[in-house]
Amino acid sequence: MKNILQFITAISFLLTACAGPENQAPENDVQSQAVEKQVHQTDTITYLALGDSYTIGQSVVKEGAWPVQLAAKLSQTRGIYVSSPTILATTGWTTTDLSQAIDAAGLDNEHYDLVSLLIGVNNEYQKLSIDDYAAEFSDLLERAIQIAGDSSRVFVVSIPDYGYSPFGYANQSTISPSIEAYNRVCKEITLSHGVKHYNITPISQEAIETAGFIAMDGLHPSAVQYGSWVDSFYQDVMNQIK
């Protein structure tokens, strides 16, 4: 009986010894843990995008909207992780509509590490007062700075020129000067607040001659055009959040 017990003990020891390496975490699990550790060591940057149809990405898939593309591109940079953006934007919104939406959402009491603002095309399209736009845009910019806590964490994107879309091309000679006037006001107010201004309007004016630059609705930019916007300023935005 004693010999049998010794034999069983010896076998158990050998099986345990042989199983040792197999019980270690597989290489893939070790790599996953390393990646997870790296992610947790990287600060998450919260991002709020304020605007209208151009910000929400009308007529493109969610991933094609420029704020989503921007967050994804920034997150490819070592040491930077930008969370999926909170987008407060709706097709047709004017500066008044956006201001009311910020009130309703209680965003003045919130904090985001990065805030973008693109608004004004519907003021122009509805032929609203450009002076009212100036006052309301200035107020929106001040609220964006308050939410971000610092003007260096805010940026403004210029209004695209829909005169170079199939929808507006017949009236391009009227639309473009009007958009230009709004953009002059937008840039002047933006810079006076010490906020970065990124001019994507020339890119939008390439749409009528660039295949794939317009969404299926014939008016809004495609995901490809939005990608070109992001390519033009993401490096500057990265410098803002580093």
N, C-alpha and C positions, 0 to 999 in steps of 0.2 A: 504493500500500500504506500509505504514511504517512497519507494522508487517511482511509483506512478505520479505522486504529488510533485516530486522533483522534476519529472519529465514535463508535466503540465506547466510548471512554473517557468522552466527553461523555454518552452515553446512560446508562452505568453510574452516573455522578455524579448525574444527574437522578433515576434510579430510587431511589438510596440516599437522596437528599434527600426525595423524596416518601414513602418508607417510614418515615422517622424518627418521626413522630407515631404511626403504627400500631404501631411496636415498643415504644412506651411501655406501662407496666402499665395495663390497663383500670381504670376508676374503681372497679369492684367489688373488684378486687384490692387497690387502694390502701386502700379502706375496711376490707377484711378484715385487712390488715397492721396498720392502726391499732387495730382491735379486739383483735387478737392481742397487740400491744404493750401495750395497756391491761391485758389479763388477766395478762400476765407481770409487770406492775408492781404488781399487787394481790396481797398475801400470801394464800396458801391456808390456810384454817382447817380443821384436821382435827377430826372430830366422832365421838365414841363414844357410842352409846345403849345403856344397860343396862336389862334388864327382863324382861317376860314376853310374853304374847299381845297385850297392849295396845301394846307397843313394836314388836313385829314386824309388827303389823297383820294379825292373824288375820282371814281372810274378806274382805279387801280386796286390790286389786292393789298391787304393790310401791310404785307412785307415790303411793298413798293413805295409806300409813302416816305417822303424824304426824312422826316424825323426818325422813323424806324430804321431806315438805311444808315442814317448818321450814327445812331446808337450802336448799331451792329459794327460799323466800320471803326468807331472809336474803341470798341471793346476788343478789337483784334490787336490793339497796341498793348505791349507788355506793361503790366502794372496799372492798367485802366480797365474798369468794368462799368459800363453805363447800363442801368436797368432799362427795361422796356419803357418807352416814354409814356407819360400821362399826356394825352392829347385833348385839349379843350378847344374844339373847332367844329364848325358846322357849315355846310354849303349855304352861301347866301348871307352869311353874317357880315354886318358892318362893324365899325368901331363901337357903336352904341350897343349892338347885340353882344359883342364880346365882353364889354364892361359889365353888362347885366348878368352874363353867364358867370363871370368871376364872382360877382356878388352872391349869386345863387349857390355856387359851389363853396363859398366861404374860403376862397384861396388866399385872401389877405392874411389869414391866420396860419397859413401853411408855409413850409419851407422846402425849397428844391435847390439842389446844388447847381443846376443849370437851367436857364429859362430862355426860350426863343419866342420871337414875335414876328408874325407876318400878317398884316391886315391892311385893307384899304381898297382892294379892287372893287368891292361891292359899293363902297361909297362913290367911287368913280363911275361905275356902271349905272348907278341909280341917279347920277348927276346931283349928288348932295353937295353941300357947301364944303369947299376945300378948307375954309377957315375953321369950320366945325371939326373937320377931320384932324387938322393940326392940333386943336385943343384936346380932342379926345384921344388922339394917338399919344400925345405927351403924357396924359394922365395914365394911359395903359402902360406906357414905358416906365413911369414912376412906380406903378404897382408891381410890374415885373421885377424891378430892382429891389423892391421891398421883399418880395417873395424869395428872391435869390440871396438877399442880404448884402449884395455888393454889385455894383455896376459891371465889374470885371467878369461876372458869371452870367451876363445877359448878352444876347446878340439879336440883331434884327436882320431879316432877309428882305431884300427889295421886292417890290410888286412885279410879277412877270407881265410881259406885254402880250395880252391875248389878241392883239391886232395881227399877230403873226401865227394865228391858229386858223384852220379852215373856217371856223365859226365867225371870226372877226375880220378876216383878210379883206373882204370887200370894203370895209370901213377903216382899214388900217391907217390911212392918212389922217383920220380924225382921232382914232383910239390912241395911237402911239404918242402924240403930243400931250394928250390928257394924262396918260399913265406917267409920262416923263415929269409932268408938273407935280403929280402926287409923290413921285419918288424923290423929287428935289426937296419937298417938305419933309418927307420921311427921313431922308439922310441928314438934313440940317438938324432936326430935332434929336435924332439918334446920337449924332456926334456931340451935340451940346450937352447931352447927359453923360458923356464919357463912355458910351456903349459902342461895341463893335457893330459895323454895318457891312453886310456882305451883299454885293451887287450881282444878282443872278439874271438880271433883265437882259443883258446881251445874249446869254445862253438861250433864253426863251425866244429871242428874235431869230434864232437859227431853226426854229421848229418847222417852218413852212417848207424849208428846203432839206431838212434832215429826216431821213426815213426812220420811223419808229419813235419819233420824239413826241407824238401826240397820242392821247388815249382814244379809245374807240368812240367817245362822245364827240370828237372833233373840236373840243375846246380845251380840256385840261391836259397838263403834261402827262406823259407816260412815265412808267417806272424808270425807263432808260433815261429820260430827260432829268427826272429827279436825281438819279444817280450822278449825272453830270454836275448838278448843283452841288451835291455833297462833295464830289471830288474837288470842286473849286474852293471849298472853305473848310473841310474837315480838319486839315492840318492846323489852321488858325484856331478852330474851336478846341482842338486837343491842347494847344498852348494855353488856352483860357482855363482849362480844368486841371492842368498838371501842377 
